[in-house]
Every structure is written in C-alpha cells, then in structure tokens.
Amino acid sequence: MNWTHDPVVVCPTCHGDLLPQDAHLHCVVCDHDWSVRGRTPLLFQAKRVGRRDRVMRRMYDVLSPVHDPITEHVLPHLQGDAPDAVLRRRMVEALDLDSLTVGDDGVAHILEVGVGGGALIPYIAEALPAGVPVCYWGLDLSSGMLRKCRARLPIDGVNVRLVQADAAALPFAENSMARVIHVGALGTFADPEHALFEMSRVARPGSRVVVVDEELDTARSNRLRHRIAFKLLTFNQSTPQAPIELLPYNAENVHSANLSRFFYLLSFDAPRGHA
Ligand SMILES: C[S@@+](CC[C@H](N)C(=O)[O-])C[C@H]1O[C@@H](n2cnc3c(N)ncnc32)[C@H](O)[C@@H]1O
C-alpha cells in the first residue's frame, strides 16, 4: 500500500484509529476496512453519502477535465470582476497563515474540503511562513477531481496528501487542523450545517476556518448578463448566500463579506470549547 500512517486520519464513521493492514486501512474500533487506491484512501461509504452529494459527485467527475480552466478563464469574465489569482490570494489572506503554528506532532495540518483540481494550493504554498512544517490535506468526494489534483503534484514548498471522503463525515481527528478552508460547493451540500460543524470539529480551538461560495453582491449594479450568469451558476441552490445562521453557535470572530460579485467569504475561529 502506498500510504503512510498518520494519526490525524481517523475512521469517518466512528473516529477510531486506522492502521495499515494488507491493502486496507483497518479501523481498530469498528473493524471497518477502508480501501486505498494508489496513494489515495477512500474514506467514505457510498450508501451513507446524501443523495444531493451523490449527484454532485457524478457531476464533478464529468466536469473534472474542464473545471479549472473554466474557473480560471471564464468565470472572471462572467463576473466582470478581478482575475482568479487575485481572488485566490484574498482567500489565502483570510487564512492568516503568518500566525500558523504546529500542533503536538510538530506539523501544522491544513485541510481543504472539496480540494477539486487543487487550484488553490500554489497560492497557499507561496504564503506559507518559512520554517513551519506543513501537511496540506486535500479532501474531495469526486475521484475525477482528485485525479486532476494528483496530476498537479508535487507543488513546491508544500507536502500535499489527498483523501477521497465526504464533507459531511470528515476522516480527521477532533482539534487536528491548524486551518480549514472550503471553496465552492457548500451551497450544494446535502447538509451544509453538518459540514460546517465537521469543519469546526476538526479545527484546533481558536484556529481559522474560511468558507467561500456563491452569493450575488446586491450592493453593486448587476447587469442582466450578470444576473443570468449567476442564476445559471447557482441553478441547483435555493438561496445562494453566506450561511451565517448555520455556523456552530459557539463559533468565534465570525466575519462575512463579499469576495467578488458572485462570491462571499465567510470566516470564523473554531470554538475554544467544543460543544
Ligand atoms: C467548485 S469545486 C472547487 C474546487 C476547489 N476548491 C477550487 O477552489 O478550485 C467544488 C469541489 O467540491 C467537491 N465536493 C462537492 N461535494 C462534496 C462533498 N460532499 N464532499 C467533499 N467534496 C465535495 C467537488 O467534487 C469539487 O471538487
């Protein structure tokens, strides 16, 4: 098996420790065997994935060859806003990586939920403080998107590990992540409130969680073409907007603002006492 054990990664069902055994990761608590494909563990059970998430997984598998070029080259024109690189740097800035510190294991773990083709990772790499060992966990439910991300690796300056799993059942230990970021899918999740709870659960107390997803900036004058493009982009969401009301009740330093014409950026610090 092409997988090195890391105690940060746990069983997504019962949060028990996972031990490499033959071609599997074996959960010492519930006895489930999780398979590993190449270097990527498959830490989800298809039958437990919400119906909406299953549909989105198939959609992203199909979209994976064109997703990143569309985001980089087409979306900025549709939005009539800053280039993708500028928006990505703003997302990274919100993570406050200058204050990144290592955990008990001597590593600062950063999680991207819905890593997709990994377009954000080079921007993270350029902002990491020198001398802090970092492990960047890229989690996604779509194997097609993860293949695209794998093809991007290695990326100078950052150690990236990929995991196929569901945002609703993160296979990471409580309080293990120094930062968590999610870009672009929360509004389509079957249970966005639970996904936010999961991001908060795995984040170290007081550490920053950043969520970026669709919301039309109504303070700007939006032409018909902007409103049509936004409608098409969010065709499967009833109310595309920052879900402040879904955050864990004890989230700290909650801040929400428009990142661009089509996107909000919501940040909060994980509760210092988990519920
Ligand atoms: C719009 S893409 C953004 C990708 C990447 N974050 C970026 O900024 O380019 C959203 C990603 O979320 C993933 N995703 C959707 N639903 C998911 C779920 N329930 N669990 C994990 N990932 C999911 C999709 O497969 C897709 O790769």
PDBQT file of the ligand as one rigid body, heavy atoms in Angstrom, charges set to zero:
ROOT
HETATM    1  C1  LIG A 301     -16.427  24.301  -7.260  1.00  0.00    +0.000 C 
HETATM    2  S1  LIG A 301     -15.321  22.997  -6.942  1.00  0.00    +0.000 S 
HETATM    3  C2  LIG A 301     -13.977  23.909  -6.182  1.00  0.00    +0.000 C 
HETATM    4  C3  LIG A 301     -12.694  23.151  -6.162  1.00  0.00    +0.000 C 
HETATM    5  C4  LIG A 301     -11.542  23.868  -5.446  1.00  0.00    +0.000 C 
HETATM    6  N1  LIG A 301     -11.845  24.102  -4.061  1.00  0.00    +0.000 N 
HETATM    7  C5  LIG A 301     -11.208  25.183  -6.118  1.00  0.00    +0.000 C 
HETATM    8  O1  LIG A 301     -11.235  26.212  -5.431  1.00  0.00    +0.000 OA
HETATM    9  O2  LIG A 301     -10.886  25.153  -7.297  1.00  0.00    +0.000 OA
HETATM   10  C6  LIG A 301     -16.088  22.176  -5.563  1.00  0.00    +0.000 C 
HETATM   11  C7  LIG A 301     -15.444  20.849  -5.187  1.00  0.00    +0.000 C 
HETATM   12  O3  LIG A 301     -16.150  20.319  -4.055  1.00  0.00    +0.000 OA
HETATM   13  C8  LIG A 301     -16.268  18.907  -4.227  1.00  0.00    +0.000 C 
HETATM   14  N2  LIG A 301     -17.417  18.413  -3.453  1.00  0.00    +0.000 N 
HETATM   15  C9  LIG A 301     -18.730  18.568  -3.746  1.00  0.00    +0.000 A 
HETATM   16  N3  LIG A 301     -19.481  17.970  -2.813  1.00  0.00    +0.000 NA
HETATM   17  C10 LIG A 301     -18.623  17.413  -1.906  1.00  0.00    +0.000 A 
HETATM   18  C11 LIG A 301     -18.787  16.668  -0.699  1.00  0.00    +0.000 A 
HETATM   19  N4  LIG A 301     -19.991  16.367  -0.223  1.00  0.00    +0.000 N 
HETATM   20  N5  LIG A 301     -17.684  16.278  -0.035  1.00  0.00    +0.000 NA
HETATM   21  C12 LIG A 301     -16.442  16.581  -0.496  1.00  0.00    +0.000 A 
HETATM   22  N6  LIG A 301     -16.222  17.290  -1.633  1.00  0.00    +0.000 NA
HETATM   23  C13 LIG A 301     -17.298  17.695  -2.323  1.00  0.00    +0.000 A 
HETATM   24  C14 LIG A 301     -16.438  18.720  -5.712  1.00  0.00    +0.000 C 
HETATM   25  O4  LIG A 301     -16.124  17.396  -6.123  1.00  0.00    +0.000 OA
HETATM   26  C15 LIG A 301     -15.493  19.776  -6.267  1.00  0.00    +0.000 C 
HETATM   27  O5  LIG A 301     -14.219  19.258  -6.494  1.00  0.00    +0.000 OA
ENDROOT
TORSDOF 0
